[in-house]
Amino acid sequence: MAARNDIPYKIYLEENEMPQAWYNVRADMKNKPAPLLNPGTLQPMTAQELEGVFCADLVQQELDNTTAYIPIPQEIRDFYKMYRPSPLVRAYCLEEKLKTPAKIYYKFEGNNTSGSHKLNSAIAQAYYAKKQGLKGVTTETGAGQWGTALSMACAYLDLDCQVYMVKVSYEQKPFRREVMRTYGASVTPSPSNTTNVGRKILADHPGTTGSLGCAISEAVEAATSQEGYRYVLGSVLNQVLLHQSVIGLETKAALDKYNIKPDIIIGCAGGGSNVGGLISPFVGEMLRGEADYRIIAVEPASCPSLTRGKFAYDFCDTGMVCPLAKMYTLGSNFIPSANHAGGLRYHGMSPVVSQLYHDGIIEATSVEQTKVFEAAEYFARVEGILPAPESSHAIRVAIDEAVKCRETGEEKTIVFGLTGTGYFDMVAYEKFNNGEMSDYIPTDEDLARSFATLPKVEK
């Protein structure tokens, strides 16, 4: 039986202990993320150029590599209080079941209607759009958490919200789609016939199930072709990781409250919003020489941008209309399998996370889908929360690390991010329970074909 001590099951911060500012890890990075490039000139994007696509205040956050702490506007902090601070949970039951000496904690971000951490950035981006006097915003969504979060934020601020949802998720997750519509958003399966880039992708890839790269292209075209609209993104960009730093800041504050120092910090990685937000303040300590941690980014074996990708400039979208980012990428033409971890089906990785990985500050691993769902069901039965497939990548590795501690007798402290709940992912759980789920891992030849399409950039 895991020993119970003075650490409660759930560690909550008081409202007055919530972060007053977002933490910008780029300020402490010796090697800054490379600048976004104009796809036409291959020169660094200027603020003026970016403001044609993004909100002006968000552009400033995107380009700011030096300000360590950026104040959170009071209006956003007030909105956060509806569901924040979120709990840091001691997984006593999981420890006991695994018979491990490890101490396991998870930061639970699923206690809001969107069911995920995505609301942290959605309300911020919607706030700046409203402040700029815009009519609405366009976006893409994979599994649907980001689209749901943005539709909630836009409803709160009376903004129009247009969502392009990856087609496979649109078909597999009708209830997630209906939540977005309930909050007033329009939802279009991507690729679609409603945009020029969507029609081209359908012509080039008949019958495609879509990808986040496809949906991004359509959302950008929709934003730039409508007066009073801007595009917003739920992951990858520097600004998104900035907003998501509230996860890591709260996690660190909760741990500090009980003098707990983690040994291992684990987050799932698709575009980088969750893992980047969770690890930011811990990475900051490492970069400043104040502490040392083992940080693991976990991605699906079907879309392994960090573990098998190339660190190169690439388009952020399949239609090649967005700026180029230097990141670990599988190539913007890479179309992942119809993997049920929809939020992790992006071909690239956040430039911040990519640079940290390239510099050896963090490590990465990939896991197969069936092993992810084995861990998801085990966790659900032991801890009582049905986790999202994305989060379950982190659960898989957390369990594996705890088992290693059992074998070695090491009493390590493990912290992982539980990004959200899986109640809209029951088609995936059904396939797993029926034995119909399989693992797809791209071959070296598959990746080579995609790498061959990477833009030639001498940077």
N, C-alpha and C positions, 0 to 999 in steps of 0.2 A: 504494500500500500504506500502510495506517495505520501511523504510526510507533509502534514499541514503545518504551516508556520504563521507568522504574522503578515504574510502576503495575502491579500484578499483574492477571491476568484476574479473579481473585476476591479481594475484600478481606474477610477474616474478622476478627472481634473475638475476643479471648480470653474465656473464661468470666468472668473477673474484671472484664472491661470491659463486661459486659452491664448494662443499666439496673437500678438498685436501686429506682427509683421511677417511676411513671407521671407524665407531664407533663399538667397540666390547663390547656389554652390559655385557658380562660375567665378564669383569674386575671389574664391580661394584656390581655383584651379591654376596651376602653373601653365599647363597647356590648355588654352581656351578652345572651345569647339570652333571649328573652321566656319567662316561666314557663309551664309546662304548666297548662291550665285544666281544671277539673272540668266534664264535659259536661253535668251537670245544673244547676249553679249559675253556671257561667262565671267562677268565682273561681279564683285560683291554687290548685293542688293542694297540700295539706299532706302532710308526711311520713307522718302517720297514714293518710291516704287512699291514698297510693301503696303503703304496706306491705300493703294488702289484695291487691295484684297482684304486687308485686315483693319481693325479699328486702330485709330491713331495711338491711344494710350497703350494698347497691347503691343504695337510695333516698338514703342520705346522700351517696354519690358523685354521684348524679344532680343533687342540689340544691346541691352545693358549687361556688360560683362564685368562691371566693377563695383556696383552697389550691393553690399552684402545683405542688407535688410531693407525691404520695400514695404512701407506701411500698408496694412489692409484697410481699405475705406470702411468707415463705421457702418454704412449700409450693408456691406458684405458680411461684416462681423455679426451684425444683427440677424441676418439670414442664417449664417452658420449656427447660431444658437438654437435653431429649430431642431438640429440633429447632432450638433457637436457640443462639447467634446465627445468623441466616440471612445468606447471602452478598450482598454488593454486587458486582455483576458489571460489568466493563468490556466493552462490546459491540464489541470490536475488529473482529470479522468483519462486523458490520453496518455499522460506519463505513467499512470498506474497500469493501464492496459498494456502498454509497451514494456513495462517492467524496466524502465530506463532510469538511470541516475540523472539524466539531463532534465533541466528545467525548461519548459516550453511555454512561450507566450505568443498570443496573436493579437494584432491590432485589427479590430472588427469595424469595417467601413460599410456594412450592409444595413445599418439601422435608419434608412430613409427610403421613400417610395421608389426611388430609382434603383435601389438594391445594390448600390456600388459607391465607390469613391469618386466617381465622375462628377458628382454635383459640386465638389469643391472648386473645380475650374469652370463648370458651366455657369454658375451664378456670377463668377467674376467676369467672364467674357460677355455675358448678357448685360451686366451692369455697365461695362464700358461702352457697349453698343448703344444702350439707352442714353447714357451720358452724352454720346456723340450726336444724338438726335436721329438715329437710324429708324427705319420702318421695321426691319427684321434681319434675320441671319439665315444662312444656309450651312448645312454640315453633312457629314457622312456618319454612318454608324455600322459597326460589325455585328456583334452579338445583340446590340440594342441598348446597352446600359448608358452609353454616352448620349444617344438620341433621346432616351427617356429623361435623362438628367437635364439636357438642354431644353426639352419641351417644358419641363417643370419650371426652370428658371425663366424662360420666355413668357410663360403664362403669368408668373408672378409679376413680371415687369411690363406686361402688355406689349410684347414684341411678337411679330410673325416668325414662325419657325418652320423651315423647309428641310426635311431630312431625306437623304438618299441612303437607303439601307441595303447592304450587301444581299444580293438576291437569295443566296442559300439560307441566310438567317431570316430574311423576310418570309420565306416559305416555311422554315422550321419553327419559327417563333411568332406565330400570329398574335399571341396574347401580349407580347412585348410591343408589337406594332400597335395594338389597340390601346395600350397605356399611353403611348405617344399621342395618338389621335384624341384620346380623352383629354389630354392637356392642350389640345388645339393645334398640334403640329400636323402638317401634311407629310405623308410617308410614301416614297417612291422606290420600288425595287430597282437595284442597280447591278449591271448596266441597263439603261432604259432607252426608249425612243424619244424621250423628251428633250435631249440635248444633242448637239453635234458630236461631242466626244463619245457619248453613250452609243449613238448609232454606229460610229466607226469601230468601237470595241466589239459590238455585236457582229459587225460584218467580218472583223478579223478573227474573232473567237466565237463562232456560232455555238449556241448551247452552253456558254460559260455560266458557272455558278457565281461569278463575280469575285471581287476582292476589295479590300479597303482602298487600294490604289485606284481602282476603277471609280468607286463612289466619291473619292476625293475630287477626281477630275470633273465629275458631273456637278458636284456642289460648288466648286470654284467657278465653273462656267455660269451656273445659275446666279451666283452672287454678282459677278462682274457684268452680267447682262441685264440687271434690274436696278433701277434708280433707288438709292436709299438702303441698299443691302450690303453686307459684308459677310465674308466666310469665316467660320470659327472651326477649330480643330480640337479633338478631345485627347490627343496624345502627341508624342514626337517633339513638338515645338518647345523651345526654351521656356516660353511664357507658361505653358501648361505644367511643366515640372516645377516652376516657381510656385504656382497656385497649390499644387499637390504637396508642397513641402509642409503644409499644415499636418499631414499624416505623420511625418517623421518628427516634427517639432513636438507634437503631442505625445508621441511614443517615447521620445527621449525624456520629456518632462515627467511622464508617469514613471519611467524607470528610475530617474534621479530621485523621485519622491521617496523611493524605498531603497536607495543606494544599490540598485541592480545594474550591473555592467554586462551587456550581452557579449557572447563570444562569436555567435554566428547570426547574421541577419539575412533573411531570404525573401525574395519577392518574385512574382511572376512577371514575365517580360514579353510584351507584344510590340508596342510602340515605345514604351518606356515610362508612361505616366505614373503607374503605380509603384514600380520598383524605384524610379527616380525620386518620387516624392517621399517614399519611406526611408530611403537611405541617405538623403541629402545632408541632414545635420550630422550624421555619423561619419559620412565621407568628409565633411568639413573638418571634423576633429582630426581625421587621419591626415588630411592635406596640411593642416597646421601643426602636425606633429604632437598632438595632445593625447591621442589614443590610437589603438589598433583594433581592427575588427576583421573578421572574415565575412565578406559580403558575396552572396550568390544570386545571380539573375537566372531564372528558370524559364526556358522557352519550349514550345512544342517541337518535337522531332520532325514534324511535317513542315515547319516553317522556321528553320534554324538560322536566323540572320546573324546572331553573334557567333555561334559555334562553328558555322560552316560558310558564313558570308564573307564578302570582301570589304575592307575598309577603304571606301572610295566615294567620290562624288557620284550621286545618282539622283534621278528625279524622284520626288516624293509621291508621285502619282503615275498611274498607268498611261494616262493620256498625254503626259509630258507637257503640261501647261503650268505646273507649279515650279517654284524655285528649286534648284539643285541643292542638296545637303550632303555634307561629307559624313558618312555613317556606315555602319556595318549593314550590308544590303545583299539580297539575293537577286537583285535586278528588278527594275520597275515593271518588267513584263512577266515576272514570276506570278503565276496564279496558283495559290495553295490548293490542296485538296479540300473537299467539303468537310473540313475539320470542325468538330462541334465546339471547340474553344474559339468561337467566332471573334472574340476581342483580341486574339493573339494571331490573327491571320494577315499581318502586315509584312510587306517584303523587306522593310528596313527597321532601323532602331534609332531612337533619339540620339542626336549628335552629342549631347552631354553624356548619356550612358555609354555611347560608343567610344568616346574619348577616354572615359574612366576605365573602360575595359581594355582599350588599346594600351593604356599606360600601366596596366597591371594593378590598378587600385581595387577593382572588383573582378570576380570570376564569373563564368557562365557555364551552364549545363543544359542539355535538352532531354526531354522525357517523352516516351510514347503515350499515346492517348489512352490505351487500355490500362496502363499502369497508373495514369492520372485518375481515371474513374475508380479503380480499385481503392486508391487512397481517399477519394472523395466519399465513397460509401462507408469506408472504415471510419473516417472522421465523423460523418453524419450519425453513425450508430453509437459512437463513443461520446462525442461532444454535443450532440443534439442540434447542430446547425447543418442544414443542407447547403453545401458550398457551391459557388459558381464554378464552372469548369476551369475558367482562367485561374482563379484562386487556388484551385486544386493542384496546379503545377507546383506551387510553393508548398502546399501540404505534403505532396509526394516526397519532396526533397527534405522537408523538415522531419518527416517520419524516418526517412533513410538515415539522416544524421543522428537522430535519437537512438536508432537501433545500433549504430556504430558506437555510441557512447555506452550502450548496454554491453557490447562486446568487449570494449576496452576498459570499462569502469570509470571513464572520465565524466566528471560532473559539469558539463558545459551548459551554458544558458543560450537557448535558441529563441529568436524572435522572428516571426514571419507575418506577412501581410495577408489578411483575409479580406480581399477586396469587395466581396459581396456575396449575395445569396443566389441559389440556383433554381429558384421556383419557376422560372420561365424556360428552363433548360430540360424539361422532362422528356422531350423527344430523344435527347441524347442519353439521358438516364435509361429510358425505355430500351434503346438499342443496346446499351451495355448489358442491361439485365436479361435481354433476350439472346445475348450472345451474338448479336449482329454487328457489333462494332469491330472495326479492323484498324490496324496501324498502317499509315502510309508514311514512308520516308523517301524523300526525293533522292534519286540516284546522282552520282557525280556527273553523269551525262546530262541529266535534267538541269542541274545547276550550271554546268558549263554552257549550255545553250542560252540560259538567261544571262550569265555573266558576259557573254559575247555582245550583248546589246547595251552594256554600260556605256555612257557617254565618254568620249575622249576629252578629259580635262587635265591639263598640266598644272597642277597646284600642289 
